[in-house]
Amino acid sequence: MSRQISVIHSLGFPRIGARRELKFALEKYWRDELGQAQLQQVARDLRARHWAQQAQAGLDYFTVGDFAFYDQVLDTSAMLGCVPARFRHAGGNLDLDTAFRMARGRAPTGADTDACEMTKWFDTNYHYLVPEFEVGQQFSLSSESLFEQVEEAQAQGYPVKAVILGPLTWLWLGKAQSGVDKLDLLDSLLPVYREILARLAAQGVEWLQIDEPALVLDLPPQWQQAYRRVYAELAQAGPKLLLASYFGALGDNLDTVLALPVHGLHIDAVRAPEQLVEVAERLGSDQVLSAGVINGRNIWRADLDALLQRLQPLHAQLQDRLWLAPSCSLLHVPVDLEQEEGLDAELGSWLAFAVQKLGELDLLRRALAGSSDAQVAALTAQRQALQARRRSRRIHKSAVRERAAGVTDAMARRACSYKERAQKQHERFALPLYPTTTIGSFPQTGAIRKARSQFRAGEIPGDTYRHRMEAAIAEAVFRQEKLGLDVLVHGEAERNDMVEYFGEQLEGFAFTRFGWVQSYGSRCVKPPIIYGDVSRLKPMTVEWAVYAQSLTGRPMKGMLTGPVTILQWSFVRDDQPRAETCLQIALALRDEVLDLERAGIGMIQIDEPALREGLPLRRAEWQDYLDWAVQAFRVTAAGVDDATQIHTHMCYAEFNDIIEAIAALDADVITIETSRSQMELLAAFEDYEYPNEIGPGVYDIHSPQLPETGHMVSLLQRAARNLPASRLWVNPDCGLKTRRWEEVEPALQRMVEAAQELRQQAA
């Protein structure tokens, strides 16, 4: 007699499409090349396809509400009517273009204005739009999108599990004006949530997945108490509630969660497998436990034998109250491995993308219910693939491991202090007050992308490709000189992506063709796969940097992506500690830094935008991470002479909590994003009295709006009130790869004018 079969479901599915269909439709819409009705049809087609893929995998419930044109947090703000006054929303159903203006500052209709702030979603590379709470903030149901998508799925015959972001996580992620206590907003917020739940119940939705990932954070007591109040109200308001946490352990929030009157709990059993048994033992007799056992953040095949061993006692205990799911939304992995026809067969056998992960769930569920011959064969194939990966000679390189074991403290220290280095660097470069520069990349034009595509396809020889890239670099240098920038960059014409470019030239990395994941809006990245020990085979950037420097007498920055960011923005091997992999990457990059210096490049930028992103969500785990992350950066950078200036760049993150670690990087110059936050992030550098040089980004490159000179001047004046002008640089807040030259040049011209105005004021 077979035992009860567990329910399998997903917390969310990738929304961009296997071939980035949503990205291309969005960008056409923003360029007025596609109508809104056509854009909506693309979205409907994608949802239908994704539900069909989930049906084929055998899911019992189909998550609805995981689709967003730009960002799920923005969609929550829109549904709740939380629209800042500058967007002139008159109430009622929020139109799509207003939502796009909130995200980008511009849409095909409506007046341009400042976009909402954007930052990282917990410790992922996904970006969300930060909710803004004003004095007198009120909420009202202002979007029909969720309910329309529920009807859409039901019409196609799918049993719906709706998903929304929970009220406390949404409040926690938002920013409030002075004088606004976010928890005080619950009185006006909860009636809207009750209305949403009632509408879903009226549609016949049985289960509502309500995401509260803030429960894996260190929460103050008043927030823990607020969970009891909130869910006492919501539990009776509509469908059964599946309270979902992910990205870590519930920890000291466990007692709070177990006391909530919800119908089920989802927990992350990949990041925190130890909590499975305790939660199961303390679960209410009428509650379900959704075990997130398949990694929603990485692309390796699961060890199903180990999972079965862990799940069998739970299944015997809970029977049909045990649900199986990925650890979190599959938003963070590519869609389907099956389309990777050119991928190395051995490596491909080690991987699982979103569709394959759902297949693993189905196999787990069936194995728990009692094995058939087909299931035994499938489990055997999974087992053999894992064993082959462990034995593969491609993974372990003794020379790499010996070098990493030989790293000394001296290798992570510059010879002299910043104060001594700065004097030598100022003498070498003789830059004016408020020196101007950019972050590194310039527009990737159609001609650049075409040349790269032709070269990869073998349609043009290497010499032709090199000449075309040199022409693009020369154009970028010429434009920068004409604009009057003080420190130049080569523009990165030859680079497809700031991580992929380096991974392609490092041993231990592999690449997919369609392994795209969403970073924000229409921005997608294709993370490399780090499968083995990492080393550099040959110089990666030196030839391009030297060529660019030969075109100008002004300083030319060498441009590298730092070891922590390469680690964070890759799918990382799971068979050794991340710290070991990061140190291997650092040593490979150290070789590149020293080669750039020997080639005459006097400024070298080592970007670490993901340093804050990698910070563990629990404060107790911070120091260990920061110790190895800072060491990796310093190993990369510390071998150069005092007169060589090391730059780094960080963006879209809260720096206040790790400012001491940022200072410990000991970069001579750091450039940071501050424009969307109106220099708020600079407070961390002011309060700590950051000792080195800073370039606070003075305009938002992610918005197509043209920045005003006066606004940039005022931002820099604010910075100069607390930081010496002699240590301030002037730059955009991020790279310019995604913009067009007709947007970039006037913006940079105004930025240069702002610097010139400040120099005149100082004189």
N, C-alpha and C positions, 0 to 999 in steps of 0.2 A: 504494500500500500504506500503510495507516494505521499510525502508530506506537503503541507500547504506551500504554494509557490509565492515567493515575495513579489511585491510590486516593484517595477523598475520605472524610473522617470529621470528627467534631466532638469537641472535648475535653469538652463538657458542654452540656446544654440547660437553659433556664429551667425551674424546678420548680414555680413557684407557680400556673401555669395562665394561660391568656389572659384570663380574667375573675377572677383571684385566687381560684380555687376552693379552693386549699390553705389560704390565709389564713382564709377564712370557716369552713372545716371545723375548723381548729385552734382557733379562738376559741370555736366552739360546743363542742368537746370540753373545753376548759378550763373552760367554764361549766357542764359536766355536761348539755349539751343534745344531745350526740351521743355514742354509744357508741364504744369503741375499734374494734370490728369495722367500724362504719360509716366511721370515720376511715381505717382501712386500705383500705377499698374505694374511697374517694375517691382515695387514693394510687395504687392499682392502675389506676383509670380514667385518671388523669392520665398515668401512665407509658405505658399502652397508646396513648393519643392522641398523646403526644409521639414515641414510636417510629414510629407510623404517619406522622406528618408528616415524620420523617427518611427514612422509606422512600420517600415520595413525592418527596423531593428527590434521591433516587438515591444515598444514602450506601452505602458498601460495608461498613462496620462500625458497630455501634450501641453507643454508650457506655452501660454499665450500672454503677451505683454513683455517678452524679452526682445522684441524688435524695436528699434529706434532709428530714425533718420540720422540722428547725430549722436545722442547720448541718453542713457536711461535716466540719469539724474536730472537732466534738463527736461525730459518728458514728465518726470514726477513734479517738478516745479511748475510746468505748464498745466498739468492736470489739477494742481492745487491752487492755480491762479496766483502764484508767487512770481509776479513779473515786475521788475523795478520800474519806477515811474518814468525813467528816461525812454522807455520803449513805447510809451503812450498807448498802453492796452486799455481799452475802454470797458473791459469786462466781457462776459460771455465766452463763447468758444474761442480759444486762442488759435489764430491762423498760423499756418506753417511758416510763412515768411517772418512773422514776429519771432518765432522760435529760432529761426536761422539768424536773425539779427542779434538775438541774445548770445548765440554761439560765435558769430563771426563779425558782428558789427554792421553787416551789410546783407541784403537779400534782393531778389529781383524787384520787389516792391517795398515801399516804406522808406523813411528817412534813415540815413546812416547814423550810427551812434556808437558809443564805447561798448564793446562786447563784455560779457560777464567774465570774471576771472576763471581760469582753468588750472587744475592741478591734478596730481596723480590719485588714482583710485586705490586706496590702501597701499600695499607694497607691490603693485603691478605697474606695467608700462601703459596701461589704459588711462586716459585723461577724462575727467568729468568737469562739467560746468558748475561752479560753486553757487549754490542758492544764496540770495541776498535778502536779508531781513531788515526792514525799515521800521522806524518809529511809527506806531499805529498800524502795524502789519495786520492785514486781514486775508482770509483765504476763502475761496469758493471753487466749486467744481467747474473747471474751465477747459476740459478736453473730453471729446467723445472717442478718442482713438482706441483706448483699451476695450471699450464695450463693442466698438465696431469690429475689432480683431477677434473678440470672442465669438460674435455672430459669424464671422468669416470661417473660423475653425469649425464651429458647430455645423454650419451648412455643408462642410466637406466631410462630416461624419466623425469628427474626432472628439473623444472625451477630454474636456478642457480642464486644466489646472492653471488658473490665472496667477500672475506674479506681479507684485508691486513692491517698491522700496518702502520699508517700514518707517513710521513717522519719527522715531527717535534717531535712527541712523541718518535720515534725511536732515533733521535738525542739527545733529552733531556735525555733519559735513558742511553746513552752511556758515555764513559769516553775518554777524549782526552789527548794526550801527551802534554807536555808543549809547548806553542807556537801555539797550534791549537785552533782556534775559531770555535766552532761547527757550528754556523750559516754560516760561510764562506764555509762550505762543501756543501751548497745547490746548488751551481753552477754546481758541478759535480754529485750531487745526483738526482736532478730533472729530467734530461734527462732519467735516468734509470726508474724512476717512470712513466714518459710519455710513455716509451717503454712498460712497464708492462700493462698500461691502454690500449694502442693500441692493444696489443696482446689479451687482454680480449675482447675488442670490436670486433676484428676479429673472435673470437670464438662465438659471438652472446650473450655475457653476457649483460643483460639489466641494472642491478644494481651492483654497487661496494660499499660495506660497507667499509669505510676507518676509522679505529679506531684511535681516537685522545684523549685518556683519560687524557693526560697532560693538557687538557683544564679545568680540575677541580682543577688545582693547582694554586698557586700564581705565575704567569708568569711575568717576566720583560717586560717592554714596547717593547723592540726590538724583543722579541719572539712573542708578540701579533701582531706586525707589520708584522712579517715573515709569519704568517698565511694568511694575505691578499695576499702577493706575491705568496705564494705556491699555494693557491687554485684558484687564477686567472689563473694560468698556467694549473693546473690539471683539472679544471672543463670542459675544452674543449677537453681533451685528449682522451676520450674514453667513457665508460659507464656512466650512471647517478650515481652521487655520493651521498651516504647516509653517512654523517659525524656523527660518533658515539662518544659520550662522556659517561662516566659512572663512578661510585664510588663517585659521589657527584654533587654539583651544579656548574653551569658555573660561577655564581657570576660575578666578574668584567670582565670576558672574554665574557659575553653574547653579548655585543655590537659588539665585534669582530666577533663572530660566526654568528650573524644575518646578518652581512654585506658580508658574503662569498657567492660566486656564486655557491653554491651547490644545488642539487635537493631535498635534504631532510636532516632532523636533527633527530638524536636519542638522547634522554636525559634520565637521570636516575630519574624516578618519584617515586622511593622507598626511596633512600637516600635524595632526594630533591624534594618532591611533590609540593612544593610551586612554582617551576619554570614552571610548566605545563601551567598555564593560561597565564602568561606573554609571553612565547614563542609562544603559539598559537595565541595570539593577534597580535604579531609582525611578524609572519611568512609571507613570500612572498606568493602571490596568487597562484603561481605554485609549491610551495614546499610542501612536505609531512612532517608530524610530527610523528616520531616513539616514542611512549610513553612507556618507560620501567616500566611497572606497576606491574609485577610479580617479586618477590625478587629472583635474581639469586645468592644470597650469603647465603641464609638460607633455611630451610627445612619445614617451617610452611605453612599450607594451607593459601591461601589469603582470605581476607575478600572481597568477590566479591560484596556484597551489597554496601559496602562503595566505592569500585572502580566504580561500575556502577553509583552511585550518582555523582561521580567526573567526569566520562567520558561522561555522556549523554550530558551535554551542549557542550563539545568539539566536540562530534560526530555530534551534530546538526549543529555546525559551520563548521566543516571541511569535513564531510561526508567521501568519499573514500580517502581523504588526511590524515586521521587519521589511522596510523598503530599501532598495539599492539605488544609488545615484552616483554621478561624478561628485568630486569634492566641492566644486563650485560651478558657476556657469562655464560652458565650453566656449564662451566668447574669446578666451585667451589662447585657443589652439586653432590650427587650420581646419578646414572643413573635411576634406576627404583625401586619404592617402592614395586611393585607387587611380587618381588622375596623374600621379607621379610616374609616368612611364619611363623617364630617363634616369630615375634614381637607382643608385647602386643596389643590386638585389640583396646582398647580405645586409647592408645597412637598413634597407626598407623593411626587412623581416623583423627588425627590432622596434619598429615604430607603430604608433596608433594615433590617428587624428580624430576629430570629433565623431565622425560616422563609425570608425572602428572602435572607439571607446564605448559607444552605445552597444555595439556588438559584443564587447567584453562583458557588459552588464547582463545582457541576455544569456550569455554562456554561463556566467556565475549563477544567475537565477535558476537556470535549468540544471546545473550541476548540484545545487543545493536541494533541488526537488528529487534527485535520483538520476544517475547517469545512464544514458543510452550509448550505443556504439558510436553514434555520430558525435556525441558530446565528448566521449573518451578520446576520439580522434582529434577533435578540436583542441582539447586540453593538452594532448600530447604534442601537437604542433606548436602551441604556445610555449610549452616547457622546453622544447628543442630549440626554439628561437632564443630564449633567454640563456640557455646553456651555451649556445654558440657565441652569443655576445660576450659572456664571461670569459670564454676561452680564446677569443679572437686576438691574434697578434697585432692587430691594427691599433689596439687601445693603449698598451703600455710600452713606454720608451725609457729604457734605463738611463740614458744620458740626460733626459729631461728631469727625471726624478732626482738624480744625483746633483744636478745643478741647483734645483730648488732646495734640496737639503743643505746645500752649502751657503745659502744666503746669510749674511752677517748683518748686525745692526749698522755697521759703518756703510754698508751699501744703501741704506735708507736715510742717509743724512747728507745734506749739502755741506760743503767745506766751511762756509762762513754763514753768519746770521743774515737775515733779510736786510738789515740796516747797512751792513757792509756791502752786500751784493748790490743794493739799490744804487749806491754811489757809483760803483763801476758801470752799472747798466745805464745810468743817466749820462755818464760821460761818453759811453759808447754810442748811444742812439741820439742824444741831444734833441729830445722831443719837446714840443711846446707844452704849456699848461693845457689841461683837458685834451690829451691826445685822442684822436679819433681812429676807430678801427671798426671792423665787422667781426662776426662770430666765426665765419669760415666759408660757408657755401654761398654761391650766387645762382641765379636761375638756371635750372636744367631745361634748356630750350628744346623745342622739337627736333632741331638739328642735332643736338647733343645726344638725345635719346635714340634718334634714328641711327646715328653712327655706332652707338654702343650695341644696339640690336643687330645691326648688320655685321659687326665684328664678331659677336657671339654666334651668329648663324653661319659664319664663314663666308659671308658675301663680299667682304672687303679684307685685304691683307693687313697685317699688323702695322706696317709703315703708314698706310693710308689712315688707319684709325689714330695712330700717334699724331700725325700731322693735324688731323681735325681737332684733337684734344688740345694740342699746342695752340691752335688758332683760337679756340675758345678761352684758353688761359690768357693769351695775349690780349684778347678783347676785354676780359675782366680787369686785367692790370691797367690797360689804357683808360677804361671807364673810371677806375678808382683814382688814378692820377688826375684825371680831368675834374673829378669831384673835389679833389683836395684832401683826400684821406691821408692820415699821417703814417699809419701802419697798414700794410696791404696783406691780402691773402690771395692764393692762386685761384680760388673759386670752386675747386673740387669738381671740375667738369668730368673727370675720369671716374668719379665715384658714383656707384648706384645707391649706396646707403652707408651711413657712417659706421655701422657695425659690419654689415655684409662685406663691404669692400676689404676690410682687414681680414675677416674670417676666410675669405677666398684665397688669401695668400699665407695663411698659417696652417701648419700641420695639426691635425686633430679636429678639424672643422669639416662639415659637410653641408650641402645646400639643396634646397628643393626648388622646384619651378613655380609651384602654386601654393606654397606654404604660407599664405598671407594671413595676418591677423590685424584687427583694427587697433589703431593707437588713439585716434580721436576723429570724429566726423568722417571725412573722406580719406583721411590719412591712414594708410596701411603700411605695415612693415613685414618683412619676410625674415624672421629670425634665423640665424645660422644654427646648426646643430653641433654642439661640442660633444663628440663621442669618445675622444681619446686624449692622450697627453699632448700639450700644446707647445709648439716651437716655431721660430721664424726660419723660413727656408732661404730668404734673400731680402734685400732692402725693398720696402713696399711703397714709399712715398718720396724718396730722396731725389730721383730723377725729375719728377714734376716740380718739386720745390726749388731745386737748383735752376731749372729752366725759367721758372717764374721770377726768381731773384735776378737772373741775368737781364731781365727786361726793364729793371727799375733800380734807381739808386736809393729808394726808400726801403725801410725794413720790411722783409717778407716773412710772415709767420709760417713755420712748418706746422702742419695740422694732423693731429692724431686723436683717435678715440681711446679713452683711458681703460685700464683693465677692469675696473668695477662695472663700467657701463657695457663693455663687451660681454662680460659675464651676465649681467642683469638682462640684457636685451637679446640673449641667445637662449635656446633650449639647452640646458646644461646637463651634462652627464650626472646620473644619480648614484654612481657606484663609488664615489669618494667625496669628502667634504668640499663644499664650494670654495673654501679658503685655499685649498691646495690648487684647484683649477685656476683661481684668480692669480695666485703667485706665479704660476707657469705663464699666464698671459702677460703679467708684468715684466717678467724677464725677457720675453720675446720683444715687447715694446721698448724695453731699455736699450736693446741692441739698435733699434730704429732711431731712438733719440740720440744716441751717441754718433750714429752714422750721419744724421742731419747736422749735428754740431760740427763734425769733421768736414762736412761739405760746405761749411760757411754760413749755415742758417743760424742766426743769432737769437731768434725768438721762436719758441716751440710751444704750441698750445696742445695740452692734453685734456680733452673734454671729459668731464665726469658728471653729466646731467642726471645719472641714475644713482649717485651716491646716497641721496636721501631716500630714494625709492627702495633701496635695498635694506633700509633700517628695519629690524624686526618690529612687529606691532606691539610687543610687550617691552616695557622699559628695562625690565630685569635682564633681557637678552641683548641690549644695545651694545654694551661695552665690548663684548667678544667680537661682534661684527665690526664695530668701528676700529678695533685694534688691527684686524687683518686687512680691512679695506684701506685704511690710511697707510699701512705698511706697503700694500701693493702699489698705491700711487707713488709713494716716495721711492720705492725700488725702481719704478719706471723713470722717475725724473731726476734722482739725486746724483747721477754720475757726471753731470755737466759742470763746466767751469762757472765761477761766480758771475762773469760778464754775460753769460747766456741767460736770457730771461725766460722763465717758465710761466706760461699762462694756463688757466683752466677755465671751463665754463660750466655753469649749472643753471637749470631752468625749471620753472613750474613746481616748486616744492617749498615747504615751510622749513626754513633754516634755523629758526630760533633754538630748537632743542639740541642741535648738533654743531653750533657755531665753533665750539672749542675744537672739535674734530676737523672742521673745515680749515681752521687756522693751523692745525697740526699738519695739514697737507704741505704747508710751507711753499705754496705757489707764489711767485712774485706778483702776479696779477690774476684776479678772479673776475670774470664777468658773470652777471646774474640777471635773471628776469625780475623786473620790478614794475614794468609799465602797467600791466593789468591791475596790479594791486596798489597802484598809485604810491609806490615807494614804501609800502608797508613792510615788505620783506627786509628793507634796508635797516629797520630798527634793530634787528639782531646784530648787525655789524656795528651799529652805533653803540648799543648798550655794552657790547663786549669789548669795544675799542679794538676792532680788528686791526692788526698791525701792518698788513701789506696793502697793495694797491687794489682798487675796486672799480669795475666798470658796470654801474647799474644800468640795465637796459632802459633806454629812454623812449622806445616806441615798440608797439606790439606788431610783430611781423605776421602773426596769424590772422590779422584783420586786414582786408584790402583797403581800409581807410588811409588817406594821406595824413600823416601826423603834422600838427601845427608846431612851427618853430618856437613860438612863445610857450607852448605847453612843455616842450622839452627843456627849455631854459628854466622854467619854474621847477620842474622835477630835479634838475641838477642843482639849482639854488637850494632846494630843500636838503639835498644830500650834503651840500657844502656847509650847511649850518652845523653839522656834527662830525663831518669827516674832512680832513685837510684837502684843500683843492689840489695840492701837489700830488695827492695819491688817487685822484679821480680820473677815470677814463670815460670816453663817450662812445657808445655803441648801441646797436639794436639789441633786442632782448633774446634773439635766437638767430639761427642761420636763415639764409634767404633763398634756399633751394626751391621752395614751393611757390615763390612769387614770380611775377613777370618783370622784365627790365623796365617797362613803362610805369610800374609801380615802385620799383626799387630806386631808380635814379632820383626822382623828385623827393622821395623820403630821405634818402641819404644826403641830398643837397641841403635839405632843411636841417638835418642833424649837424652837418658841418657848419652851417650858419649859426646854429645854437652854440656850438663850441666857440666859434669866433666871437660871438656876442659876449660870452662869459669871459673870454680872454681880455676883451676890451674893458669890461667892468673891473676885472682884477687889476688891469694896468692903471 
